[in-house]
Amino acid sequence: MTSGPHLSSPVVSTQWLADHLGAEKLVIVDATVVPSVLPNGKHTYLGGHDSFLFDGHVDGAVFADLLDEFSDPSGAYPFTRPSASAFEAAATSIGIDNSTTVVVYDSSVGQWAARVWWLFRAFGYDDVAVLDGGLVKWKAEERPVDVGHVEPGTGGFTATERPELWVDKSYVESVVAGDVAAALVCGLPPGEFAGEAGHRSRLGHIPGSHSAPAGRLVSRESNALISDDKLRATFAPVLDDEQIIVYCAAGIAASSDALALTLLGHTNVALYDGSLSEWVADETAPVISAAS
C-alpha cells in the first residue's frame, strides 16, 4: 500500500509542508475553532468553517469539524472525545485512511491542531504531525493560500484504541490523594490557573498541579513553538516523573502540553478529558485558587 511522506517528528515546519504540498497520500487538515461570546455574555465556541472558506486556508487543506465531528456533541462536557467508531467516520470523511500522512494546523496557537493530533494518537495512529506556527506563520511567510471548499479524497480509517492515553476523574482523585504517583500539569492561562479569571463555577486548579500555559509554549513573534531548551525549562518540575497527566478546562490546551512533552521525549503522558469542566462540577472536588 502506498503511504504518504515520512514524518520524523510530531511537528513539521512550514518549509517541510511547502516542500510536500501536493504529495500523494498527504492530507492537510485545518482544525480551527473560534471562541465567541453570546449576547448574554456566556462564552462559547464556533466552528472555523466560515473562516476556512472566506479568510483562507493552506492550499489543498480540508476542514475538520472539531466541535461536532471530532468530538462527541452529546457528551456531558465540551469537546468530549468521540467513540472509536465516530472517530473512524470523522477521519474517513476528510479523506484519511491508515496509509495517509496527516498534517494538522489551526489559526490560533496550535491547541486545536494539537487536540486532533492527540485524538489520532489515542486512536492508534502516529503518522500525524502539527504544523509548527500554524496558519499564522504560513500566511506571514506568504506561502500558498486558497479560499473556498476543498473536496476530501476517499478515506477508510480504522482505529485501534490506546486507553492508556486517557485518565478519568477517579484516577486524578487518586493522584491528588497520593495513592497514585503522577504529576499534574495544567495548560490554562496563568490567570485562570491562579483562579483570578475564568468562566467556570469554581476557579483555580487541581491541587498539586504545575502550570504550563499552552499560549506560552509558542513564540509571540513567530507563533512557532519555543526552543526545546525553553520547553524543557517550562516542564522541568515534572520531567522526571514517571507519569504526567495533562488537563485544562476541556482537554484542548492540555493537548498542547501533551504535544510539547512528547517532543521532549516523555513517553508516559495521559490526558484528563473531562478536565476542570468535570472536576469543578463536583462541589467536593478540591480546587486551589489565589483566594484560597
Stockholm file with secondary structure:
# STOCKHOLM 1.0

chainA/1-292         MTSGPHLSSPVVSTQWLADHLGAEKLVIVDATVVPSVLPNGKHTYLGGHDSFLFDGHVDGAVFADLLDEFSDPSGAYPFTRPSASAFEAAATSIGIDNSTTVVVYDSSVGQWAARVWWLFRAFGYDDVAVLDGGLVKWKAEERPVDVGHVEPGTGGFTATERPELWVDKSYVESVVAGDVAAALVCGLPPGEFAGEAGHRSRLGHIPGSHSAPAGRLVSRESNALISDDKLRATFAPVLDDEQIIVYCAAGIAASSDALALTLLGHTNVALYDGSLSEWVADETAPVISAAS
#=GR chainA/1-292 SS CCCCCCCSSSEECHHHHHHHTTCTTEEEEECCEEEEECTTSCEEEEESHHHHHHTCEETTCEECCTTTTSSCTTSSSTTCCCCHHHHHHHHHHTTCBTTCEEEEECSSSSHHHHHHHHHHHHTTCCCEEEETTHHHHHHHTTCCEECSCCCCCCCBCCCCCCGGGEECHHHHHHHHHTSSCCEEEECSCHHHHTTSSCSSSSCSBCTTEEECCGGGGBCTTTCSBCCHHHHHHHHTTTTTSSCEEEECSSSSHHHHHHHHHHHTTCCCEEEESSHHHHHTTSTTSCCBCTTC
#=GC SS_cons         CCCCCCCSSSEECHHHHHHHTTCTTEEEEECCEEEEECTTSCEEEEESHHHHHHTCEETTCEECCTTTTSSCTTSSSTTCCCCHHHHHHHHHHTTCBTTCEEEEECSSSSHHHHHHHHHHHHTTCCCEEEETTHHHHHHHTTCCEECSCCCCCCCBCCCCCCGGGEECHHHHHHHHHTSSCCEEEECSCHHHHTTSSCSSSSCSBCTTEEECCGGGGBCTTTCSBCCHHHHHHHHTTTTTSSCEEEECSSSSHHHHHHHHHHHTTCCCEEEESSHHHHHTTSTTSCCBCTTC
//
